[in-house]
Amino acid sequence: MKKSKILIVDDIFSNQLLLISIIENTGSDYRVASNGKKALEMLESEDFDLILMDIEMPVMNGIETTTFIRKKFSEPKKSIPIIALTAHNKFEFFDNIIAAGFTEFLSKPYTIIQFNALIQKYIHK
Ligand SMILES: [Mg+2]
């Protein structure tokens, strides 16, 4: 099975560490960006199978970043699965998440079972 590569986009270091530990357990490769602008730079030069995108970030938030990818990138990067990572109140941003073009969203606390399911669904299909 091809090793998948996941882009983690989150501004909080402890969230990054948690996501890294979960992703490592799924056997996937990963890269980490601390805001949307850095994520766009990485996506321009590298290929990813899946993006895990925090919503609230400095410089460029998850809604802006996902909107940019869906509107400005060309295929296949334009259509990469992007999962919104939301905090407690996921409905606060619900309309914006849908409008931005996120593939689906995941609310905390995350589990390795959820990530394995995402990888099965979007990468090893
Ligand atoms: Mg954040």
Backbone and ligand atoms as CSV (ligand in chain L), in Angstrom:
chain,resi,resn,atom,element,x,y,z
A,1,MET,N,N,0.833,-1.191,0.000
A,1,MET,CA,C,0.000,0.000,0.000
A,1,MET,C,C,0.874,1.250,0.000
A,2,LYS,N,N,0.534,2.218,-0.834
A,2,LYS,CA,C,1.288,3.467,-0.922
A,2,LYS,C,C,1.210,4.224,0.413
A,3,LYS,N,N,2.355,4.772,0.812
A,3,LYS,CA,C,2.353,5.540,2.056
A,3,LYS,C,C,1.726,6.900,1.804
A,4,SER,N,N,0.732,7.237,2.594
A,4,SER,CA,C,0.038,8.498,2.372
A,4,SER,C,C,0.795,9.645,3.030
A,5,LYS,N,N,0.557,10.853,2.514
A,5,LYS,CA,C,1.220,12.040,3.058
A,5,LYS,C,C,0.165,13.064,3.423
A,6,ILE,N,N,0.192,13.460,4.668
A,6,ILE,CA,C,-0.847,14.328,5.214
A,6,ILE,C,C,-0.255,15.670,5.619
A,7,LEU,N,N,-0.957,16.747,5.285
A,7,LEU,CA,C,-0.534,18.090,5.718
A,7,LEU,C,C,-1.363,18.494,6.931
A,8,ILE,N,N,-0.681,18.703,8.044
A,8,ILE,CA,C,-1.316,19.148,9.283
A,8,ILE,C,C,-1.196,20.666,9.347
A,9,VAL,N,N,-2.319,21.369,9.490
A,9,VAL,CA,C,-2.289,22.833,9.563
A,9,VAL,C,C,-2.951,23.257,10.866
A,10,ASP,N,N,-2.145,23.701,11.816
A,10,ASP,CA,C,-2.669,24.127,13.119
A,10,ASP,C,C,-1.649,25.056,13.759
A,11,ASP,N,N,-2.130,26.116,14.386
A,11,ASP,CA,C,-1.221,27.102,14.983
A,11,ASP,C,C,-0.779,26.746,16.394
A,12,ILE,N,N,-1.465,25.817,17.042
A,12,ILE,CA,C,-1.144,25.506,18.440
A,12,ILE,C,C,-0.208,24.291,18.512
A,13,PHE,N,N,0.943,24.504,19.135
A,13,PHE,CA,C,1.986,23.474,19.164
A,13,PHE,C,C,1.476,22.160,19.771
A,14,SER,N,N,0.736,22.248,20.871
A,14,SER,CA,C,0.258,21.009,21.514
A,14,SER,C,C,-0.733,20.269,20.603
A,15,ASN,N,N,-1.516,21.020,19.823
A,15,ASN,CA,C,-2.408,20.360,18.852
A,15,ASN,C,C,-1.601,19.669,17.769
A,16,GLN,N,N,-0.536,20.341,17.321
A,16,GLN,CA,C,0.334,19.734,16.299
A,16,GLN,C,C,0.895,18.419,16.817
A,17,LEU,N,N,1.382,18.438,18.062
A,17,LEU,CA,C,1.985,17.222,18.630
A,17,LEU,C,C,0.979,16.086,18.727
A,18,LEU,N,N,-0.227,16.421,19.143
A,18,LEU,CA,C,-1.275,15.398,19.253
A,18,LEU,C,C,-1.581,14.801,17.883
A,19,LEU,N,N,-1.742,15.686,16.889
A,19,LEU,CA,C,-2.044,15.207,15.530
A,19,LEU,C,C,-0.888,14.382,14.968
A,20,ILE,N,N,0.343,14.816,15.227
A,20,ILE,CA,C,1.512,14.064,14.755
A,20,ILE,C,C,1.512,12.659,15.360
A,21,SER,N,N,1.242,12.559,16.658
A,21,SER,CA,C,1.286,11.236,17.293
A,21,SER,C,C,0.199,10.326,16.732
A,22,ILE,N,N,-0.954,10.901,16.438
A,22,ILE,CA,C,-2.031,10.089,15.852
A,22,ILE,C,C,-1.670,9.670,14.429
A,23,ILE,N,N,-1.155,10.622,13.650
A,23,ILE,CA,C,-0.809,10.333,12.245
A,23,ILE,C,C,0.320,9.304,12.170
A,24,GLU,N,N,1.299,9.427,13.060
A,24,GLU,CA,C,2.393,8.442,13.063
A,24,GLU,C,C,1.842,7.043,13.299
A,25,ASN,N,N,0.829,6.954,14.137
A,25,ASN,CA,C,0.216,5.648,14.410
A,25,ASN,C,C,-0.538,5.073,13.215
A,26,THR,N,N,-0.936,5.937,12.309
A,26,THR,CA,C,-1.618,5.429,11.118
A,26,THR,C,C,-0.607,4.984,10.058
A,27,GLY,N,N,0.684,5.283,10.281
A,27,GLY,CA,C,1.711,4.884,9.330
A,27,GLY,C,C,1.870,5.837,8.158
A,28,SER,N,N,1.282,7.019,8.264
A,28,SER,CA,C,1.372,8.004,7.180
A,28,SER,C,C,2.539,8.951,7.408
A,29,ASP,N,N,3.026,9.542,6.311
A,29,ASP,CA,C,3.981,10.636,6.407
A,29,ASP,C,C,3.188,11.919,6.643
A,30,TYR,N,N,3.879,12.959,7.098
A,30,TYR,CA,C,3.170,14.209,7.356
A,30,TYR,C,C,4.120,15.377,7.263
A,31,ARG,N,N,3.551,16.555,7.099
A,31,ARG,CA,C,4.254,17.824,7.225
A,31,ARG,C,C,3.360,18.711,8.068
A,32,VAL,N,N,3.959,19.723,8.702
A,32,VAL,CA,C,3.197,20.592,9.594
A,32,VAL,C,C,3.348,22.048,9.161
A,33,ALA,N,N,2.227,22.751,9.085
A,33,ALA,CA,C,2.228,24.193,8.820
A,33,ALA,C,C,1.498,24.870,9.968
A,34,SER,N,N,2.027,26.021,10.433
A,34,SER,CA,C,1.427,26.673,11.601
A,34,SER,C,C,0.388,27.734,11.246
A,35,ASN,N,N,0.207,27.978,9.950
A,35,ASN,CA,C,-0.909,28.834,9.533
A,35,ASN,C,C,-1.226,28.545,8.064
A,36,GLY,N,N,-2.308,29.146,7.590
A,36,GLY,CA,C,-2.740,28.851,6.230
A,36,GLY,C,C,-1.763,29.292,5.159
A,37,LYS,N,N,-1.101,30.408,5.385
A,37,LYS,CA,C,-0.153,30.912,4.390
A,37,LYS,C,C,0.987,29.916,4.192
A,38,LYS,N,N,1.504,29.394,5.294
A,38,LYS,CA,C,2.576,28.387,5.195
A,38,LYS,C,C,2.061,27.114,4.528
A,39,ALA,N,N,0.818,26.774,4.813
A,39,ALA,CA,C,0.229,25.581,4.197
A,39,ALA,C,C,0.156,25.734,2.678
A,40,LEU,N,N,-0.243,26.924,2.216
A,40,LEU,CA,C,-0.330,27.164,0.761
A,40,LEU,C,C,1.040,27.054,0.115
A,41,GLU,N,N,2.066,27.572,0.797
A,41,GLU,CA,C,3.431,27.476,0.265
A,41,GLU,C,C,3.860,26.022,0.135
A,42,MET,N,N,3.539,25.213,1.141
A,42,MET,CA,C,3.904,23.784,1.080
A,42,MET,C,C,3.135,23.065,-0.015
A,43,LEU,N,N,1.858,23.398,-0.130
A,43,LEU,CA,C,1.018,22.730,-1.128
A,43,LEU,C,C,1.450,23.086,-2.549
A,44,GLU,N,N,2.019,24.269,-2.726
A,44,GLU,CA,C,2.515,24.647,-4.053
A,44,GLU,C,C,3.675,23.771,-4.505
A,45,SER,N,N,4.519,23.376,-3.547
A,45,SER,CA,C,5.745,22.659,-3.934
A,45,SER,C,C,5.710,21.168,-3.645
A,46,GLU,N,N,4.716,20.697,-2.892
A,46,GLU,CA,C,4.668,19.275,-2.536
A,46,GLU,C,C,3.273,18.708,-2.784
A,47,ASP,N,N,3.231,17.378,-2.900
A,47,ASP,CA,C,1.944,16.707,-3.074
A,47,ASP,C,C,1.476,16.107,-1.754
A,48,PHE,N,N,0.200,16.243,-1.488
A,48,PHE,CA,C,-0.390,15.650,-0.285
A,48,PHE,C,C,-1.637,14.865,-0.672
A,49,ASP,N,N,-1.957,13.886,0.161
A,49,ASP,CA,C,-3.168,13.087,-0.078
A,49,ASP,C,C,-4.365,13.613,0.707
A,50,LEU,N,N,-4.058,14.331,1.798
A,50,LEU,CA,C,-5.121,14.765,2.707
A,50,LEU,C,C,-4.596,15.970,3.489
A,51,ILE,N,N,-5.482,16.934,3.755
A,51,ILE,CA,C,-5.102,18.087,4.586
A,51,ILE,C,C,-6.011,18.120,5.811
A,52,LEU,N,N,-5.399,18.263,6.981
A,52,LEU,CA,C,-6.143,18.445,8.224
A,52,LEU,C,C,-6.007,19.910,8.597
A,53,MET,N,N,-7.100,20.639,8.580
A,53,MET,CA,C,-7.052,22.102,8.664
A,53,MET,C,C,-7.783,22.652,9.888
A,54,ASP,N,N,-7.017,23.267,10.774
A,54,ASP,CA,C,-7.607,24.000,11.896
A,54,ASP,C,C,-8.384,25.194,11.327
A,55,ILE,N,N,-9.369,25.685,12.055
A,55,ILE,CA,C,-10.143,26.832,11.585
A,55,ILE,C,C,-9.533,28.153,12.051
A,56,GLU,N,N,-9.317,28.279,13.343
A,56,GLU,CA,C,-8.830,29.555,13.884
A,56,GLU,C,C,-7.303,29.567,13.950
A,57,MET,N,N,-6.715,30.407,13.089
A,57,MET,CA,C,-5.255,30.541,13.040
A,57,MET,C,C,-4.908,31.977,12.696
A,58,PRO,N,N,-3.727,32.448,13.145
A,58,PRO,CA,C,-3.282,33.783,12.751
A,58,PRO,C,C,-2.825,33.788,11.292
A,59,VAL,N,N,-2.622,34.970,10.748
A,59,VAL,CA,C,-2.125,35.206,9.384
A,59,VAL,C,C,-3.160,34.832,8.321
A,60,MET,N,N,-3.542,33.561,8.278
A,60,MET,CA,C,-4.547,33.115,7.302
A,60,MET,C,C,-5.278,31.932,7.932
A,61,ASN,N,N,-6.572,32.092,8.185
A,61,ASN,CA,C,-7.295,31.044,8.897
A,61,ASN,C,C,-7.718,29.902,7.966
A,62,GLY,N,N,-8.323,28.880,8.548
A,62,GLY,CA,C,-8.652,27.687,7.783
A,62,GLY,C,C,-9.716,27.900,6.719
A,63,ILE,N,N,-10.658,28.798,7.007
A,63,ILE,CA,C,-11.711,29.102,6.030
A,63,ILE,C,C,-11.096,29.782,4.803
A,64,GLU,N,N,-10.258,30.804,5.047
A,64,GLU,CA,C,-9.603,31.539,3.950
A,64,GLU,C,C,-8.698,30.616,3.137
A,65,THR,N,N,-7.984,29.759,3.843
A,65,THR,CA,C,-7.019,28.883,3.180
A,65,THR,C,C,-7.722,27.863,2.284
A,66,THR,N,N,-8.791,27.277,2.800
A,66,THR,CA,C,-9.527,26.283,2.021
A,66,THR,C,C,-10.219,26.933,0.822
A,67,THR,N,N,-10.771,28.118,1.023
A,67,THR,CA,C,-11.379,28.861,-0.079
A,67,THR,C,C,-10.351,29.116,-1.173
A,68,PHE,N,N,-9.142,29.508,-0.773
A,68,PHE,CA,C,-8.069,29.788,-1.732
A,68,PHE,C,C,-7.708,28.525,-2.521
A,69,ILE,N,N,-7.554,27.410,-1.830
A,69,ILE,CA,C,-7.186,26.150,-2.506
A,69,ILE,C,C,-8.262,25.760,-3.526
A,70,ARG,N,N,-9.521,25.858,-3.126
A,70,ARG,CA,C,-10.621,25.457,-4.016
A,70,ARG,C,C,-10.769,26.385,-5.221
A,71,LYS,N,N,-10.418,27.659,-5.048
A,71,LYS,CA,C,-10.620,28.619,-6.147
A,71,LYS,C,C,-9.386,28.842,-7.008
A,72,LYS,N,N,-8.197,28.788,-6.407
A,72,LYS,CA,C,-6.991,29.224,-7.119
A,72,LYS,C,C,-6.069,28.100,-7.576
A,73,PHE,N,N,-6.102,26.969,-6.913
A,73,PHE,CA,C,-5.224,25.886,-7.331
A,73,PHE,C,C,-5.833,25.155,-8.519
A,74,SER,N,N,-4.975,24.467,-9.268
A,74,SER,CA,C,-5.497,23.657,-10.368
A,74,SER,C,C,-5.549,22.198,-9.914
A,75,GLU,N,N,-6.245,21.378,-10.690
A,75,GLU,CA,C,-6.344,19.956,-10.364
A,75,GLU,C,C,-4.978,19.309,-10.455
A,76,PRO,N,N,-4.670,18.303,-9.645
A,76,PRO,CA,C,-5.555,17.669,-8.665
A,76,PRO,C,C,-5.545,18.342,-7.290
A,77,LYS,N,N,-4.647,19.325,-7.085
A,77,LYS,CA,C,-4.549,19.916,-5.745
A,77,LYS,C,C,-5.828,20.655,-5.332
A,78,LYS,N,N,-6.486,21.215,-6.313
A,78,LYS,CA,C,-7.751,21.925,-6.068
A,78,LYS,C,C,-8.789,21.055,-5.347
A,79,SER,N,N,-8.740,19.757,-5.638
A,79,SER,CA,C,-9.770,18.847,-5.113
A,79,SER,C,C,-9.284,17.952,-3.977
A,80,ILE,N,N,-8.120,18.256,-3.435
A,80,ILE,CA,C,-7.601,17.425,-2.348
A,80,ILE,C,C,-8.595,17.413,-1.171
A,81,PRO,N,N,-8.800,16.268,-0.544
A,81,PRO,CA,C,-9.702,16.250,0.618
A,81,PRO,C,C,-9.152,17.122,1.753
A,82,ILE,N,N,-9.986,18.018,2.246
A,82,ILE,CA,C,-9.589,18.898,3.362
A,82,ILE,C,C,-10.576,18.695,4.512
A,83,ILE,N,N,-10.034,18.266,5.644
A,83,ILE,CA,C,-10.866,18.016,6.814
A,83,ILE,C,C,-10.717,19.182,7.784
A,84,ALA,N,N,-11.822,19.814,8.133
A,84,ALA,CA,C,-11.804,20.903,9.110
A,84,ALA,C,C,-11.665,20.320,10.514
A,85,LEU,N,N,-10.717,20.853,11.258
A,85,LEU,CA,C,-10.551,20.445,12.656
A,85,LEU,C,C,-11.195,21.516,13.512
A,86,THR,N,N,-12.233,21.152,14.201
A,86,THR,CA,C,-12.972,22.172,14.942
A,86,THR,C,C,-12.889,21.929,16.442
A,87,ALA,N,N,-13.001,23.021,17.179
A,87,ALA,CA,C,-13.001,22.931,18.628
A,87,ALA,C,C,-14.389,22.535,19.102
A,88,HIS,N,N,-14.701,22.915,20.290
A,88,HIS,CA,C,-15.921,22.425,20.927
A,88,HIS,C,C,-17.199,22.756,20.166
A,89,ASN,N,N,-17.313,24.019,19.761
A,89,ASN,CA,C,-18.560,24.423,19.118
A,89,ASN,C,C,-18.426,24.430,17.596
A,90,LYS,N,N,-18.602,23.255,17.008
A,90,LYS,CA,C,-18.378,23.156,15.575
A,90,LYS,C,C,-19.443,23.895,14.761
A,91,PHE,N,N,-20.577,24.158,15.356
A,91,PHE,CA,C,-21.646,24.799,14.592
A,91,PHE,C,C,-21.463,26.313,14.484
A,92,GLU,N,N,-20.537,26.839,15.270
A,92,GLU,CA,C,-20.264,28.276,15.213
A,92,GLU,C,C,-19.801,28.687,13.805
A,93,PHE,N,N,-19.018,27.807,13.168
A,93,PHE,CA,C,-18.471,28.131,11.848
A,93,PHE,C,C,-19.091,27.271,10.748
A,94,PHE,N,N,-20.161,26.574,11.072
A,94,PHE,CA,C,-20.673,25.546,10.176
A,94,PHE,C,C,-20.944,26.050,8.759
A,95,ASP,N,N,-21.665,27.164,8.640
A,95,ASP,CA,C,-22.013,27.687,7.310
A,95,ASP,C,C,-20.764,28.055,6.513
A,96,ASN,N,N,-19.805,28.676,7.203
A,96,ASN,CA,C,-18.570,29.068,6.532
A,96,ASN,C,C,-17.743,27.854,6.126
A,97,ILE,N,N,-17.767,26.814,6.941
A,97,ILE,CA,C,-17.025,25.588,6.625
A,97,ILE,C,C,-17.586,24.950,5.359
A,98,ILE,N,N,-18.889,24.904,5.267
A,98,ILE,CA,C,-19.524,24.329,4.077
A,98,ILE,C,C,-19.220,25.192,2.852
A,99,ALA,N,N,-19.368,26.505,3.000
A,99,ALA,CA,C,-19.166,27.419,1.870
A,99,ALA,C,C,-17.724,27.403,1.370
A,100,ALA,N,N,-16.779,27.210,2.278
A,100,ALA,CA,C,-15.359,27.237,1.898
A,100,ALA,C,C,-14.966,26.027,1.064
A,101,GLY,N,N,-15.725,24.956,1.177
A,101,GLY,CA,C,-15.421,23.776,0.374
A,101,GLY,C,C,-14.683,22.680,1.115
A,102,PHE,N,N,-14.750,22.690,2.431
A,102,PHE,CA,C,-14.168,21.589,3.198
A,102,PHE,C,C,-14.876,20.286,2.826
A,103,THR,N,N,-14.132,19.199,2.883
A,103,THR,CA,C,-14.693,17.898,2.539
A,103,THR,C,C,-15.584,17.375,3.666
A,104,GLU,N,N,-15.101,17.500,4.894
A,104,GLU,CA,C,-15.914,17.180,6.063
A,104,GLU,C,C,-15.241,17.780,7.286
A,105,PHE,N,N,-15.871,17.641,8.437
A,105,PHE,CA,C,-15.182,18.157,9.616
A,105,PHE,C,C,-15.168,17.159,10.755
A,106,LEU,N,N,-14.187,17.390,11.605
A,106,LEU,CA,C,-13.907,16.488,12.717
A,106,LEU,C,C,-13.797,17.354,13.961
A,107,SER,N,N,-14.521,16.988,15.015
A,107,SER,CA,C,-14.410,17.796,16.221
A,107,SER,C,C,-13.625,17.070,17.305
A,108,LYS,N,N,-13.037,17.855,18.169
A,108,LYS,CA,C,-12.226,17.312,19.258
A,108,LYS,C,C,-13.122,16.571,20.243
A,109,PRO,N,N,-12.640,15.567,20.961
A,109,PRO,CA,C,-11.276,15.035,20.884
A,109,PRO,C,C,-11.116,14.063,19.712
A,110,TYR,N,N,-9.986,14.127,19.037
A,110,TYR,CA,C,-9.730,13.249,17.907
A,110,TYR,C,C,-9.281,11.884,18.404
A,111,THR,N,N,-9.571,10.853,17.621
A,111,THR,CA,C,-9.098,9.514,17.963
A,111,THR,C,C,-8.391,8.907,16.761
A,112,ILE,N,N,-7.524,7.952,17.019
A,112,ILE,CA,C,-6.825,7.270,15.933
A,112,ILE,C,C,-7.821,6.508,15.059
A,113,ILE,N,N,-8.912,6.065,15.651
A,113,ILE,CA,C,-9.934,5.353,14.868
A,113,ILE,C,C,-10.525,6.281,13.808
A,114,GLN,N,N,-10.785,7.528,14.190
A,114,GLN,CA,C,-11.321,8.493,13.217
A,114,GLN,C,C,-10.333,8.758,12.094
A,115,PHE,N,N,-9.050,8.877,12.438
A,115,PHE,CA,C,-8.047,9.160,11.410
A,115,PHE,C,C,-7.829,7.967,10.493
A,116,ASN,N,N,-7.850,6.772,11.063
A,116,ASN,CA,C,-7.753,5.578,10.216
A,116,ASN,C,C,-8.924,5.524,9.248
A,117,ALA,N,N,-10.100,5.896,9.727
A,117,ALA,CA,C,-11.286,5.896,8.862
A,117,ALA,C,C,-11.130,6.919,7.737
A,118,LEU,N,N,-10.583,8.104,8.061
A,118,LEU,CA,C,-10.369,9.132,7.031
A,118,LEU,C,C,-9.378,8.652,5.980
A,119,ILE,N,N,-8.315,8.002,6.434
A,119,ILE,CA,C,-7.299,7.520,5.496
A,119,ILE,C,C,-7.891,6.435,4.603
A,120,GLN,N,N,-8.661,5.561,5.185
A,120,GLN,CA,C,-9.330,4.526,4.377
A,120,GLN,C,C,-10.267,5.164,3.358
A,121,LYS,N,N,-10.996,6.167,3.808
A,121,LYS,CA,C,-12.018,6.790,2.962
A,121,LYS,C,C,-11.415,7.605,1.839
A,122,TYR,N,N,-10.367,8.380,2.119
A,122,TYR,CA,C,-9.872,9.340,1.132
A,122,TYR,C,C,-8.555,8.948,0.454
A,123,ILE,N,N,-7.835,8.022,1.044
A,123,ILE,CA,C,-6.529,7.691,0.459
A,123,ILE,C,C,-6.487,6.272,-0.083
A,124,HIS,N,N,-6.844,5.310,0.710
A,124,HIS,CA,C,-6.787,3.914,0.268
A,124,HIS,C,C,-8.144,3.426,-0.210
A,125,LYS,N,N,-8.707,4.178,-1.145
A,125,LYS,CA,C,-10.039,3.778,-1.586
A,125,LYS,C,C,-9.968,2.874,-2.799
L,1,MG,MG,MG,-6.090,27.381,16.056
